[in-house]
């Protein structure tokens, strides 16, 4: 049996992470963890979120990885500290780590997507375009798969992610 994988999506809001991550989760029959859902539940409960959403998501990922389940984590993953947390979770769970960043190279397409989308989590406030483009987002520190949602179909994006997970990319 192949070791389970921790597949972590990252990228700015509006690049298509949730759409691709959900489809990959279905295709792989993997556990799907969305940090937005965790953080919104914390906000609704009156908690000060901070890094807590990522801490909880990592704990849930670790539990599922120990059960031998592949996990897809859907998050902005904007800083090295969050990426190191995911890597530590994979290592401590003896799981393979797959890092995937989604970008939208066409600024007009990205803006249109960001401004037209509606929240699919009750109470979640979507960031404005200005908040997206001014958000602190650190460059990645190591090799990872980068998928451009401006130039590829959903099927091609999921195919590329699956190929990477299966070690064929």
Beta strands, then each sheet from edge to edge (+ up, - down):
strand 1: 5-10
strand 2: 31-34
strand 3: 71-74
strand 4: 96-103
strand 5: 145-148
sheet 1: 2+ 3+ 1+ 4+ 5+
end
